[in-house]
Amino acid sequence: MNIAGASDAAILSIIGDRIRTERLNQNRTQIEVAKAAGVGVIVLKRLENGQGCVLGNLVKILRSLGKIDQVDALLPEPGISPLELARLAGRQRKGASGRRGRPHRRKD
């Protein structure tokens, strides 16, 4: 499925469907999952219905379903760009350079 062109509401609906499908594949009720996650049943119902929830509750629900490792697939660690890697030449980056035109002060 190409999710890039989908609206926010459509993406929330897809996430909710996938959470519901995973819960049902595990043969667990909404009450069981909500209790294991430490959230209210209404939170899980709203999520499954595509209405979303706060990020902390999503993490709790994913953990209770044994799917917290999927967060890495959702947003993998970006790493350093090849240009930045060449510029650093062995030095590890410690911070952002800030806005252009602003004097840059080094911490030595």
DSSP file (Angstrom, degrees, kcal/mol; ACC not computed):
  #  RESIDUE AA STRUCTURE BP1 BP2  ACC     N-H-->O    O-->H-N    N-H-->O    O-->H-N    TCO  KAPPA ALPHA  PHI   PSI    X-CA   Y-CA   Z-CA
    1    1 A M              0   0    0      0, 0.0     2,-0.9     0, 0.0     0, 0.0   0.000 360.0 360.0 360.0 133.3    0.0    0.0    0.0
    2    2 A N        +     0   0    0      1,-0.2     3,-0.2     2,-0.0     4,-0.0  -0.778 360.0 170.6 -87.7 106.4    1.3    3.5   -0.9
    3    3 A I    >   +     0   0    0     -2,-0.9     3,-1.4     1,-0.2    -1,-0.2   0.613  55.8  87.0 -92.0 -14.3    0.8    5.4    2.3
    4    4 A A  T 3  S+     0   0    0      1,-0.3    -1,-0.2     0, 0.0    -2,-0.0   0.842  94.3  40.6 -58.5 -38.1    2.7    8.6    1.2
    5    5 A G  T 3  S+     0   0    0     -3,-0.2    -1,-0.3     2,-0.0    -2,-0.1   0.433  92.4 112.0 -91.9   1.2   -0.3   10.2   -0.5
    6    6 A A  S <  S-     0   0    0     -3,-1.4    -3,-0.0     1,-0.1     2,-0.0  -0.402  70.3-112.7 -76.3 150.9   -2.8    9.2    2.1
    7    7 A S     >  -     0   0    0      1,-0.1     4,-2.3    -2,-0.1     5,-0.2  -0.298  29.9-106.3 -73.0 164.6   -4.5   11.8    4.4
    8    8 A D  H  > S+     0   0    0      1,-0.2     4,-2.6     2,-0.2     5,-0.2   0.909 122.6  52.4 -58.3 -42.6   -3.8   11.9    8.1
    9    9 A A  H  > S+     0   0    0      1,-0.2     4,-2.0     2,-0.2    -1,-0.2   0.887 108.7  50.1 -62.3 -39.4   -7.2   10.5    8.8
   10   10 A A  H  > S+     0   0    0      2,-0.2     4,-2.2     1,-0.2    -1,-0.2   0.896 110.5  49.7 -66.4 -39.6   -6.6    7.6    6.4
   11   11 A I  H  X S+     0   0    0     -4,-2.3     4,-2.6     2,-0.2    -2,-0.2   0.913 109.9  50.4 -66.3 -42.5   -3.2    6.8    8.0
   12   12 A L  H  X S+     0   0    0     -4,-2.6     4,-2.5     1,-0.2    38,-0.3   0.887 110.3  51.1 -60.5 -38.6   -4.8    6.8   11.5
   13   13 A S  H  X S+     0   0    0     -4,-2.0     4,-2.5    37,-0.2    -2,-0.2   0.902 109.6  49.5 -65.2 -41.6   -7.4    4.4   10.2
   14   14 A I  H  X S+     0   0    0     -4,-2.2     4,-2.4     2,-0.2    -2,-0.2   0.927 111.7  48.4 -63.1 -45.7   -4.7    2.1    8.8
   15   15 A I  H  X S+     0   0    0     -4,-2.6     4,-2.4     1,-0.2    -2,-0.2   0.928 112.2  49.6 -60.6 -45.1   -2.9    2.1   12.1
   16   16 A G  H  X S+     0   0    0     -4,-2.5     4,-2.6     1,-0.2    -2,-0.2   0.909 110.4  49.8 -60.4 -43.4   -6.1    1.4   13.9
   17   17 A D  H  X S+     0   0    0     -4,-2.5     4,-2.8     1,-0.2    -1,-0.2   0.902 111.5  49.0 -61.6 -41.2   -7.0   -1.5   11.6
   18   18 A R  H  X S+     0   0    0     -4,-2.4     4,-2.3     2,-0.2    -2,-0.2   0.885 111.0  49.1 -68.9 -38.1   -3.5   -2.9   12.1
   19   19 A I  H  X S+     0   0    0     -4,-2.4     4,-2.5     2,-0.2    -2,-0.2   0.942 113.7  47.1 -63.3 -47.0   -3.7   -2.7   15.9
   20   20 A R  H  X S+     0   0    0     -4,-2.6     4,-2.7     1,-0.2     5,-0.2   0.924 112.1  49.8 -60.0 -46.0   -7.1   -4.3   15.8
   21   21 A T  H  X S+     0   0    0     -4,-2.8     4,-2.7     1,-0.2    -1,-0.2   0.912 111.7  48.3 -61.4 -43.5   -5.9   -7.1   13.5
   22   22 A E  H  X S+     0   0    0     -4,-2.3     4,-1.6     2,-0.2    -1,-0.2   0.919 111.7  49.8 -63.3 -43.0   -2.9   -7.8   15.7
   23   23 A R  H  <>S+     0   0    0     -4,-2.5     5,-2.0     1,-0.2    -2,-0.2   0.929 113.7  45.4 -60.5 -45.5   -5.0   -7.9   18.8
   24   24 A L  H ><5S+     0   0    0     -4,-2.7     3,-1.6     1,-0.2    -2,-0.2   0.873 107.8  57.1 -68.3 -36.8   -7.5  -10.3   17.2
   25   25 A N  H 3<5S+     0   0    0     -4,-2.7    -1,-0.2     1,-0.3    -2,-0.2   0.834 108.1  48.4 -60.9 -30.8   -4.7  -12.5   15.8
   26   26 A Q  T 3<5S-     0   0    0     -4,-1.6    -1,-0.3    -5,-0.2    -2,-0.2   0.436 113.3-125.6 -86.2  -0.1   -3.5  -12.8   19.4
   27   27 A N  T < 5 +     0   0    0     -3,-1.6     2,-0.4     1,-0.2    -3,-0.2   0.908  61.2 143.3  55.7  46.7   -7.1  -13.7   20.4
   28   28 A R      < -     0   0    0     -5,-2.0    -1,-0.2     4,-0.0    -2,-0.1  -0.907  46.8-127.0-118.1 145.6   -7.2  -11.0   23.0
   29   29 A T     >  -     0   0    0     -2,-0.4     4,-2.2    -3,-0.1     5,-0.2  -0.402  26.6-111.8 -82.6 164.1  -10.1   -8.7   24.0
   30   30 A Q  H  > S+     0   0    0      1,-0.2     4,-2.7     2,-0.2     5,-0.2   0.874 120.0  54.7 -61.4 -36.8   -9.9   -4.9   24.1
   31   31 A I  H  > S+     0   0    0      2,-0.2     4,-2.4     1,-0.2    -1,-0.2   0.920 107.7  48.8 -63.9 -44.0  -10.2   -5.1   27.8
   32   32 A E  H  > S+     0   0    0      2,-0.2     4,-2.4     1,-0.2    -2,-0.2   0.933 115.1  43.3 -61.6 -47.5   -7.2   -7.5   28.1
   33   33 A V  H  X S+     0   0    0     -4,-2.2     4,-2.3     2,-0.2    -2,-0.2   0.928 114.3  49.6 -67.2 -45.1   -5.0   -5.4   25.9
   34   34 A A  H  X>S+     0   0    0     -4,-2.7     5,-2.4    -5,-0.2     4,-1.3   0.917 112.9  47.6 -60.2 -43.6   -6.0   -2.1   27.6
   35   35 A K  H  <5S+     0   0    0     -4,-2.4     3,-0.4    -5,-0.2    -1,-0.2   0.925 112.5  48.6 -64.0 -44.9   -5.4   -3.6   31.1
   36   36 A A  H  <5S+     0   0    0     -4,-2.4    -1,-0.2     1,-0.2    -2,-0.2   0.844 114.8  46.6 -63.3 -33.5   -2.0   -5.0   30.1
   37   37 A A  H  <5S-     0   0    0     -4,-2.3    -1,-0.2    -5,-0.2    -2,-0.2   0.669 109.7-123.6 -82.0 -17.9   -1.1   -1.6   28.5
   38   38 A G  T  <5S+     0   0    0     -4,-1.3     2,-0.3    -3,-0.4    -3,-0.2   0.815  72.1 116.1  76.5  30.8   -2.3    0.4   31.5
   39   39 A V  S   <S-     0   0    0     -5,-2.4    -1,-0.3    -6,-0.2    -2,-0.1  -0.831  71.8 -92.2-124.0 165.1   -4.7    2.5   29.5
   40   40 A G    >>  -     0   0    0     -2,-0.3     4,-1.4     1,-0.1     3,-0.8  -0.438  31.3-120.1 -74.1 151.7   -8.4    2.8   29.4
   41   41 A V  H 3> S+     0   0    0      1,-0.3     4,-2.6     2,-0.2     5,-0.2   0.854 114.3  61.2 -58.5 -35.5  -10.5    0.6   27.1
   42   42 A I  H 3> S+     0   0    0      1,-0.2     4,-2.6     2,-0.2    -1,-0.3   0.840  99.1  56.4 -62.8 -32.5  -11.8    3.8   25.5
   43   43 A V  H <> S+     0   0    0     -3,-0.8     4,-2.2     2,-0.2    -1,-0.2   0.941 110.7  43.3 -62.7 -47.3   -8.2    4.7   24.5
   44   44 A L  H  X S+     0   0    0     -4,-1.4     4,-2.8     2,-0.2    -2,-0.2   0.899 113.4  51.8 -66.3 -41.3   -7.8    1.4   22.6
   45   45 A K  H  X S+     0   0    0     -4,-2.6     4,-1.7     2,-0.2    -2,-0.2   0.928 110.7  47.8 -60.8 -45.1  -11.3    1.7   21.1
   46   46 A R  H  <>S+     0   0    0     -4,-2.6     5,-3.0     2,-0.2     6,-0.6   0.907 112.4  49.6 -63.4 -41.4  -10.5    5.2   19.8
   47   47 A L  H ><5S+     0   0    0     -4,-2.2     3,-1.7     4,-0.2     5,-0.4   0.944 111.6  47.8 -62.2 -48.0   -7.2    4.0   18.4
   48   48 A E  H 3<5S+     0   0    0     -4,-2.8    -1,-0.2     1,-0.3    -2,-0.2   0.774 108.3  56.2 -65.2 -25.8   -8.7    1.0   16.6
   49   49 A N  T 3<5S-     0   0    0     -4,-1.7    -1,-0.3    -5,-0.2    -2,-0.2   0.344 121.5-106.3 -88.1   6.8  -11.5    3.3   15.2
   50   50 A G  T < 5S+     0   0    0     -3,-1.7   -37,-0.2   -38,-0.3    -3,-0.2   0.667  89.3 118.1  81.6  16.3   -8.9    5.6   13.6
   51   51 A Q      < -     0   0    0     -5,-3.0    -4,-0.2     1,-0.2    -5,-0.1   0.498  66.2-140.6 -93.9  -4.1   -9.3    8.4   16.0
   52   52 A G        -     0   0    0     -6,-0.6     2,-0.3    -5,-0.4    -1,-0.2  -0.054  12.0-137.2  77.0-179.5   -5.7    8.2   17.3
   53   53 A C        -     0   0    0     -6,-0.1     2,-0.1    -7,-0.1   -10,-0.0  -0.946  36.0 -66.1-163.9 173.0   -4.3    8.6   20.7
   54   54 A V    >>  -     0   0    0     -2,-0.3     4,-1.8     1,-0.1     3,-0.6  -0.409  49.4-114.5 -70.2 151.8   -1.4   10.2   22.5
   55   55 A L  H 3> S+     0   0    0      1,-0.3     4,-2.3     2,-0.2     5,-0.2   0.852 113.5  57.9 -57.6 -40.2    2.0    8.8   21.5
   56   56 A G  H 3> S+     0   0    0      1,-0.2     4,-1.9     2,-0.2    -1,-0.3   0.881 107.0  48.5 -59.3 -39.3    2.7    7.5   25.0
   57   57 A N  H <> S+     0   0    0     -3,-0.6     4,-2.5     2,-0.2    -1,-0.2   0.870 108.0  54.3 -70.5 -36.1   -0.5    5.4   24.9
   58   58 A L  H  X S+     0   0    0     -4,-1.8     4,-2.8     2,-0.2     5,-0.2   0.920 108.3  50.1 -61.0 -43.1    0.4    4.0   21.5
   59   59 A V  H  X S+     0   0    0     -4,-2.3     4,-2.4     1,-0.2    -2,-0.2   0.919 110.9  49.2 -60.9 -44.4    3.8    2.9   22.9
   60   60 A K  H  X S+     0   0    0     -4,-1.9     4,-2.2     2,-0.2    -1,-0.2   0.904 112.6  47.5 -62.0 -42.0    2.1    1.2   25.8
   61   61 A I  H  X S+     0   0    0     -4,-2.5     4,-1.6     2,-0.2    -2,-0.2   0.921 111.7  49.4 -67.4 -44.4   -0.4   -0.6   23.5
   62   62 A L  H  <>S+     0   0    0     -4,-2.8     5,-3.1     1,-0.2     6,-0.5   0.907 111.6  50.2 -60.4 -41.3    2.4   -1.7   21.1
   63   63 A R  H ><5S+     0   0    0     -4,-2.4     3,-1.3     4,-0.2    -2,-0.2   0.915 108.6  51.3 -63.1 -42.9    4.4   -3.0   24.1
   64   64 A S  H 3<5S+     0   0    0     -4,-2.2    -1,-0.2     1,-0.3    -2,-0.2   0.786 110.7  49.4 -67.1 -25.9    1.4   -4.9   25.5
   65   65 A L  T 3<5S-     0   0    0     -4,-1.6    -1,-0.3    -5,-0.1    -2,-0.2   0.461 116.2-115.9 -88.2  -2.2    0.9   -6.5   22.0
   66   66 A G  T < 5S+     0   0    0     -3,-1.3    -3,-0.2    -4,-0.4     3,-0.2   0.779  88.1 110.5  73.5  26.6    4.6   -7.5   21.9
   67   67 A K    > < +     0   0    0     -5,-3.1     3,-1.8    -6,-0.2    -4,-0.2   0.123  27.7 114.0-119.2  18.9    5.1   -5.2   18.9
   68   68 A I  T >  S+     0   0    0     -6,-0.5     3,-1.7     1,-0.3     4,-0.3   0.795  70.2  67.3 -64.1 -26.4    7.3   -2.4   20.4
   69   69 A D  T >> S+     0   0    0      1,-0.3     3,-0.9     2,-0.2     4,-0.5   0.693  84.8  73.1 -66.7 -16.1   10.2   -3.5   18.2
   70   70 A Q  H <> S+     0   0    0     -3,-1.8     4,-1.9     1,-0.2    -1,-0.3   0.648  77.0  77.2 -71.8 -14.5    8.1   -2.3   15.2
   71   71 A V  H <> S+     0   0    0     -3,-1.7     4,-2.3     1,-0.2    -1,-0.2   0.870  89.4  56.8 -61.7 -35.5    8.8    1.3   16.2
   72   72 A D  H <4 S+     0   0    0     -3,-0.9    -1,-0.2    -4,-0.3    -2,-0.2   0.858 107.1  47.9 -64.6 -34.5   12.3    0.9   14.7
   73   73 A A  H  < S+     0   0    0     -4,-0.5    -1,-0.2    -3,-0.2    -2,-0.2   0.842 110.0  54.0 -72.1 -33.0   10.7   -0.1   11.4
   74   74 A L  H  < S+     0   0    0     -4,-1.9    -2,-0.2     1,-0.3    -1,-0.2   0.914 131.6   7.4 -66.0 -43.5    8.4    2.9   11.7
   75   75 A L  S  < S-     0   0    0     -4,-2.3    -1,-0.3    -5,-0.1    -2,-0.2  -0.667  81.4-162.0-143.9  82.0   11.2    5.4   12.2
   76   76 A P        -     0   0    0      0, 0.0    -3,-0.1     0, 0.0    -4,-0.1  -0.220  39.6 -85.5 -65.2 155.9   14.7    3.9   11.7
   77   77 A E        -     0   0    0      1,-0.1    -5,-0.0    -5,-0.0    -2,-0.0  -0.442  39.4-142.8 -61.0 127.3   17.7    5.7   13.1
   78   78 A P        -     0   0    0      0, 0.0    -1,-0.1     0, 0.0     0, 0.0   0.818  25.5-163.2 -69.6 -32.3   18.7    8.2   10.3
   79   79 A G        -     0   0    0      2,-0.0     2,-0.4    -3,-0.0     0, 0.0  -0.168  35.9 -51.9  73.7-176.9   22.5    7.9   10.6
   80   80 A I        -     0   0    0      1,-0.1     0, 0.0     2,-0.0     0, 0.0  -0.781  55.9-113.1-100.1 139.9   24.9   10.5    9.2
   81   81 A S     >  -     0   0    0     -2,-0.4     4,-2.6     1,-0.1     5,-0.2  -0.343  27.9-114.9 -66.4 151.4   24.8   11.6    5.6
   82   82 A P  H  > S+     0   0    0      0, 0.0     4,-2.1     0, 0.0     5,-0.2   0.863 116.6  52.4 -56.4 -37.2   27.7   10.6    3.4
   83   83 A L  H  > S+     0   0    0      2,-0.2     4,-2.1     1,-0.2     5,-0.1   0.924 111.2  45.4 -65.3 -44.2   28.7   14.3    3.0
   84   84 A E  H  > S+     0   0    0      1,-0.2     4,-2.4     2,-0.2     5,-0.2   0.890 110.9  54.3 -66.0 -39.3   28.7   14.9    6.7
   85   85 A L  H  X S+     0   0    0     -4,-2.6     4,-1.6     1,-0.2     5,-0.5   0.909 109.8  46.7 -60.5 -43.8   30.6   11.7    7.3
   86   86 A A  H  < S+     0   0    0     -4,-2.1    -1,-0.2     1,-0.2    -2,-0.2   0.893 112.3  50.9 -66.0 -39.9   33.3   12.8    4.8
   87   87 A R  H  < S+     0   0    0     -4,-2.1    -2,-0.2     1,-0.2    -1,-0.2   0.894 110.5  47.8 -66.4 -40.0   33.5   16.2    6.4
   88   88 A L  H >< S-     0   0    0     -4,-2.4     3,-1.7    -5,-0.1    -1,-0.2   0.822  85.9-166.3 -71.6 -30.7   33.9   14.9    9.9
   89   89 A A  T 3< S-     0   0    0     -4,-1.6    -3,-0.1     1,-0.3     3,-0.1   0.890  76.6 -26.0  43.3  57.0   36.6   12.5    8.8
   90   90 A G  T 3  S+     0   0    0     -5,-0.5     2,-0.3     1,-0.3    -1,-0.3   0.206 111.7 114.2  99.3 -15.4   36.5   10.3   12.0
   91   91 A R    <   -     0   0    0     -3,-1.7     2,-0.4    -6,-0.2    -1,-0.3  -0.715  65.5-125.5 -88.9 140.3   35.2   12.9   14.4
   92   92 A Q        -     0   0    0     -2,-0.3     2,-0.2    -3,-0.1    -7,-0.0  -0.691  25.7-114.8 -86.3 135.6   31.8   12.3   15.9
   93   93 A R        -     0   0    0     -2,-0.4     3,-0.1     1,-0.1    -1,-0.1  -0.458  29.3-175.9 -69.3 136.2   29.3   15.1   15.5
   94   94 A K        -     0   0    0      1,-0.3     2,-0.3    -2,-0.2    -1,-0.1   0.575  58.5 -17.3-110.9 -14.1   28.3   16.6   18.9
   95   95 A G  S    S-     0   0    0      3,-0.0    -1,-0.3     0, 0.0     2,-0.1  -0.989  74.3 -72.2-175.5 174.9   25.6   19.1   17.8
   96   96 A A        -     0   0    0     -2,-0.3     3,-0.1     1,-0.1    -2,-0.0  -0.479  33.8-131.1 -82.3 155.1   23.9   21.2   15.1
   97   97 A S        -     0   0    0      1,-0.2    -1,-0.1    -2,-0.1     2,-0.1   0.621  42.7-138.4 -82.8 -13.0   25.6   24.2   13.6
   98   98 A G        -     0   0    0      6,-0.1    -1,-0.2     2,-0.0     2,-0.1  -0.374  46.7 -18.5  86.6-169.3   22.6   26.4   14.0
   99   99 A R  S >  S-     0   0    0      1,-0.1     3,-1.1    -2,-0.1     2,-0.1  -0.399  72.2-106.1 -74.4 149.2   21.2   29.0   11.5
  100  100 A R  T 3  S+     0   0    0      1,-0.2    -1,-0.1    -2,-0.1    -2,-0.0  -0.435 103.7  33.1 -70.2 148.5   23.4   30.2    8.7
  101  101 A G  T 3  S+     0   0    0      1,-0.3    -1,-0.2    -2,-0.1    -2,-0.0   0.268  92.1 111.4  89.6 -12.2   24.6   33.8    9.1
  102  102 A R  S <  S-     0   0    0     -3,-1.1    -1,-0.3     1,-0.1     0, 0.0  -0.780  81.3-100.9 -93.6 137.5   24.9   33.4   12.9
  103  103 A P        -     0   0    0      0, 0.0     2,-0.6     0, 0.0    -4,-0.1  -0.314  35.0-137.2 -59.7 138.2   28.4   33.4   14.3
  104  104 A H        -     0   0    0     -6,-0.1     2,-0.5    -3,-0.0    -6,-0.1  -0.863  16.1-162.9-100.5 122.4   29.5   29.9   15.1
  105  105 A R        -     0   0    0     -2,-0.6     2,-0.3     2,-0.0     0, 0.0  -0.911  10.9-141.4-108.2 131.2   31.3   29.5   18.4
  106  106 A R        -     0   0    0     -2,-0.5     2,-0.8     2,-0.0    -2,-0.0  -0.636   6.3-137.7 -89.2 146.5   33.3   26.3   19.0
  107  107 A K              0   0    0     -2,-0.3    -1,-0.0     1,-0.1    -2,-0.0  -0.899 360.0 360.0-102.0 104.8   33.4   24.5   22.3
  108  108 A D              0   0    0     -2,-0.8    -1,-0.1     0, 0.0    -2,-0.0   0.373 360.0 360.0-113.8 360.0   37.1   23.6   22.9
